[in-house]
Structures are given as C-alpha cells and as structure tokens.
Amino acid sequence: MLGDYYNMILPRGILVLLAGICTLHLATGSNNTVKLAVLLPAVGPYPFVKHKVLPAIDIAVKKVESRRYLPDHDIVINFRDDECSETMGPLRAIDLYVEKEVDIYLGPCCDFAVAPVARFAPYWNIPVISAGAFVQAFADKSEFRSLTRMLTTYGKVAEVVAEVTQTFNWTTVGLLFHNNIVNGERIKSKEFFTMEAIFHKFKNGEVEPWYKMFDQHAKTFNTSIRSLLNTASSNARSKYMITIHILVLSSPHDMIEVLVY
C-alpha cells in the first residue's frame, strides 16, 4: 500500500518540481540554488500536513537530482509551519521572502492561508503551487496570477452536477447543506464552498437555485431534520436527489463522490 502511494504521488511531485524549477531557471539564469519554500501545518487533522507531504517532496527532489534534470543546481527545502492559518500562513511566506529563502512556494494548501500568499506572490515574481485552493474564487487569474492548483476544484464538482441535471432535464434545483452557523468563530465549511460553486454555476445559466443552510453541530439539528426536508420538498420537489459526499483527501484513493438517487 505504501509503495502504491509513493508510486502515485511521485510523478506528480516531480512534475510540480520541474515546472517550478524550469520556470525559475529561465527567469534567473544565474542562481544555482533553488529554494523550495514548503508552507504546511506541522501537525493537525489536515489532509496535507508535514509528515505526509515532506517525504514525498524529498523523494521527488532526489529523483530530480539523480536523473540530472537540472544539472549544476542544488535544491534546498525550507519548511515553515503555516498552522493552516490566515494569519501565520502569509507571515511565514513574508519571512521567507524577506530572508531570500524562497524561489517557489509549495503550499499553503488551506484556503484561508493560501489566499493572501497567492495575492502577494505575483508582485514578488514567485510561483505558488498548491494541492489545495479548491474554492471557486482562486480561478480568477487577474488576482491569483502566479497560482497553480494541482488537484480538482469545487468548480469541477459544479460542472458535474450541472451536467447531470441537463442530462435528465431537471430545471428546479435546491441546495441543502451544512455550514458553521451556530459558532460564529468557525470558518465556513467545505460544504458551503462546494455549494457556492454549484449555486453560481446554475445562476450563471439563468437558473437561481433555492438553498438552505443548517449547522449539523447545533443542539437542535436532530429535531429539525424533518422541518428542513419539508421545506426543501416544497421548493425543489423531485423523486431524485443528488448527494455530494465530501471526503477528506487523506490518500490518493479518497475522492469527492457525487451520487444520484
């Protein structure tokens, strides 16, 4: 299993490194040390965390060096703990820039951490490669000019859902999803950002979906399920329902599933 994991992630790692290194090499020409700034949380329940990602980066770097893809260059990995934080992420990125310890950012992956870094980086002429940044807003290349996203996005999920509804000629759409409502200190949920992309996909096609948010952590959630379903049925009644299961991407075998009932 571990061997399969590395076999799947290694080609992607090499591709990421080569893309960044070759871009950097053409841009600078004279610098023989390539500094990879890795911005990830050191610990925590995140799919992209230090002990999961750094080994793959190490393998990719060794492969690049052993095959002499970039001869006469040294590759240095500078890791910083971004804490998956909208505050610490950009601060760590700024420190690396000021200390001249970065030629390419690998990460951040958490949306709220990568957003400010990806906004700053074009002004520093530094590429940002992220396995996160799933939110629809990151598709705006006028704002995130040097950002490259390596995995699928919430926008792609929206395209799948729109294609399903067109195939079956469903014209009334309702969105019922969890968001962090009760505790205002929590950030918006993954479900919110997924449905945001779906909402805008349909709205741009001149069909504005009905939607209702709930908080599955609320004490009254179990008793309010029937009321939520009754409200949904009166606004988007159908014998079919699309459920989207958002699974944490902790391995290459995990995915976002779209099921039609």
Buried (B, 14 or more C-beta within 10 A) or exposed (E): EEEEBBEEBBEBBBEBBBBBBEBBBEEEEEEEEBBBBBBBBBEEEBBBBBEBBBEBBEBBBEBBBEEEBBEEBEBEBBBBBBBBBBEBBBBBBBEBBEEEBBBBBBBBBBBBBBBBBBBBBBEBEBBBBBBBBBBBBBBEEEEBBBBBBBBEBBBEBBEBBBEBBEEEEBEEBBBBBBBBBBEEEEBBBBBBBBBBBBBBBBEEEEBEBBBEBBBBEBEEBEEEEEEBEEBBEEBBEEEEEBEBEBEEBEBEEEEBEEEEE
